Amino acid sequence: MVLSTKDAVELFALARKHRAPLYSGSGARFGEEMQAVRKGKLGKVLRAEMHGAATLEPTNPELFWYGVHGVESLFTVFGPGIETVTRKSSTAGAIVTEGRWTGGRVGIFREGGRSGSKAIGEKGESTTVGRWDGYRPLLLAIITFFQTGVSPVPEEETVEIMAFVEADMLSKARGGTPVDVREIFKKAGWVVPKK
């Protein structure tokens, strides 16, 4: 969508001001199993690990490029509520990032392939949550968005995805220390909606 949480916040503000529907979303979000988990198939998701490509590109730093798909997959199963983000390391040198959501829920993005993705909830586990169902589900969501003007991805969730990626970069710069996402929200001028 953009390369900073601040830009996302400003873009949503402009969209509201001009009554222009706005949405950003990964095709990974709309797979059948991903949506079933989102809708409660496993109950409340307690832990998830998403594997995916994280090819780097100089004009889109770190996970803002391809890794955002795996990050968005985490948000698809958890929803909003990210609290801290920590860049971990792996022996293969791949990106490994851990997010902690409200209630002690843990989501891990791990660079590399799709196999190994899983979600564990109160009612069981899904090991097919990372399956790619092609572009058709994404295109159907886009068509519905054009017809209704209602985003299939809540604004709060989109802003949190941007903040996750930004916090990951900051954690990396700080040697892998956890970053409280409120630091990113404050810098961006984002006020988390009251529940």
N, C-alpha and C positions, 0 to 999 in steps of 0.2 A: 504494500500500500504506500508507505513512505519510509523514510530512514530515521525517524525519531518519534518518540511518543508525543513530544510537543507539536510536531507537524500533524500528527493524527488528530490530536485534540483540536487544533486550529481548523483542520479540514472539516471535522464534524460540526464545529461551530458555524463555519461558513455554509455548510449544507443546510443546517437548521435555519439560519438567517434567510437563505434564499429558497427555502422549502424544496430543496433538491434531494431526493432520496439518494443515499450513499451506502455502499457496502463493499467490503473486501472479504474474500474467502478463498481458501484452498480447495481444490477438487478432492483432496484427501478427506475432508470433512464429511462429504456426502455419500460415502460408501454405505451399503446396506447394513453391515455389521456395526460400523461406527455409529450410525444413526440409531440402531437398536440399543446399543449401550447408552447412548445419550438419553434415550427415552426411558431408561430404567431397567433394561433387561437384566443387569447385574445388581440392581439396587444402587445405593450410593457407591461410587467408585472410590476405593481407598488407596490404590496404588496402580500405576500404569507405566509402561515402558514403551516408547515409540522409537522405532529404528527408521532411518531414512537418509537420503543423500544430503550432504552438506557442502557441496562443491562451493568453493570460495570464488568471488568475483570482485575485482578492485573497487568498482563504483557502488557496490552494495555490500557493505562490510559484514563479515561473519554470518550469522544466521539470518540476516535480512535477505540474503539471496535464497538459495535452495532449501536451507535448513528450516525456514519458516513453515514449511509443510508439516514437518514432524512436530514442531512446536504447536501449530494449530491443531494437530491431532490430539495432543494432550488437553488442550482447552476444550475440544469437542467432547471428550469424555468427562472432564472435571467441571467445565463451566468456569465462570469467573471466580476470583477469590485467591489469586496468587499472592503469597506473602514474601517469600525469599527465593533468590536464584543463586546457584553456585556452579561455577565452571569447574568441573572435575577433570581428571586426566585419565588417559587409558594407555596401556602398554604399547598399543599400536599407533599412538599419536592421533587417534580420531577424537573428534569433539564428543564430550560427554557432559551434559548439563542436567543438574537436578533442580527441580522446582518444588517448593513446599506450599501447599494450599491450606486454607483454613481447615481446622479440625485435624491437623497433622497428616493430611493426605500428601503422598509423594508421587511426583511424575518425573520420569527421566527421559531425556532425548539422547539417543545414542546414534552417532553417525555410522552409516553403513547398512545397506540392504533394507528390505522390509521384513525379512524373517526374524522372528524373535519378539515382534511387537505383541504386547498383551495388556489386558486390563483386568484387575482383580477387584471385585466388589463384594458387597455384603451377601449377595446371592450366588456367587461363583466367579468363574474366570472365563475370559474369552482370549483365545490365542489367534483368532482370525480378525481381530479388530483393525489390524494394519493392512488388510487386503485391499488392493486397488481394484475398483469396479469400473474403471474407465471414466470417460468424460461425460457420459450421458446423465448421471445424477447431478453433476455440476450444472450442465446446460439446462436441465429441468428447473433447478433452483434459480438460475438466472432469468429464465422465462417468467417464472412466478414473480420474481422481484420486479421485472419490467411491467407485468400486468397489475400488480398490487401496490408497488412503491414501498413495500415493507421488506426490510432486510432480513434474510435468513440467519444473519449473525448479529447479535446485539452489539450496539456501540461499545458498551462497557467491556465486552469480551474482546473486541477488536483492539481497543486501547490497551488492554492488559497483555495481549499478544505482543504488541509493539514494545511494551515496558519489559516483558520477559526477555526479549532479544537484547534490548538495551542494557538491562541488568546483567545478562550473561557477558556482554562485552566488558562491562565495568568490573565484574568479578574476575574475568581473565586478566584485566589490567592490574588488578589488585592482588594477583598471585593466587587466585582461587578462593578468596574469602567470600562468605555469603553476602549478598547485597539485599537489603530490605527494599522491596519494590516501592514503598512509600517515598523513598528518596527520589526515584524516577518520576513518580506522580507529582511530587512537589515541584520539581524542576520544570515539568511540563505544564503546570497549572491545572492539573486534573484533580477533581474532587470525586472520590469514589461515591457512587450513589448509595444512599441509606437503604437498608433492606427493610 
